[in-house]
Amino acid sequence: AQTVTQSQPEMSVQEAETVTLSCTYDTSESDYYLFWYKQPPSRQMILVIRQEAYKQQNATENRFSVNFQKAAKSFSLKISDSQLGDAAMYFCAYGRGNSGGSNYKLTFGKGTLLTVNP
Amino acid sequence: GAVVSQHPSRVICKSGTSVKIECRSLDFQATTMFWYRQFPKKSLMLMATSNEGSKATYEQGVEKDKFLINHASLTLSTLTVTSAHPEDSSFYICSARDRAVRYEQYFGPGTRLTVT
């Protein structure tokens, strides 16, 4: 079974600084996707960034970027120029690709609560 | 963008009654919908996968007779909590997969269920 581990229950960062959230996963699959979701106090899940396992290039979305190390099964999220609105719970998630008609279930880590200090 | 709605956003019911939660994909067709449960300050726990026109697939430990799932159309799935008890109080979130985008799931805003 796939597992996703987020080893940092809480992190804090000063506004305008950079912070990196860690995520490791375990899988025997070769075709999969990795995601970072943000859950603010409203509890609406918001997709921050996704990475296809077959792509070597790290995904970036504005101030958000990932460091995808496939061999090490590591998928960290870097938030640059942190803003107060970035404060939220961040979940790393693993999703299988289209192998044998899977249901594309997502497996979530336990989350990292990010606080942004003004 | 793809939008998923849930109704109601909050519901309070008495112990022993049943409550239905709706999940709708508003601007896309969802062949698969997922139901999650989330306890305070915890992660999302997948309860079941709902496929349009077929029976839902439940995760281990989830009582299928207690959490009835129906996915009658490509835009609607419902979760019915039967004979609710206070321990069923939780935040329930649905997500829907756009059949045109294989890896993407779009999440609803969630439903807070309180059983008194």
Interface residues (C-beta under 8 A of the other chain):
Chain A: Y33 Y37 S42 R43 Q44 M45 I46 L47 R50 E52 M89 F91 G95 G97 N98 N103 Y104 K105 L106 T107 F108 G109 K110 G111 L113
Chain B: T32 F34 Q38 K41 K42 S43 L44 L46 T49 N51 T57 F91 I93 S95 R97 R102 Y103 E104 Q105 F107 P109 G110
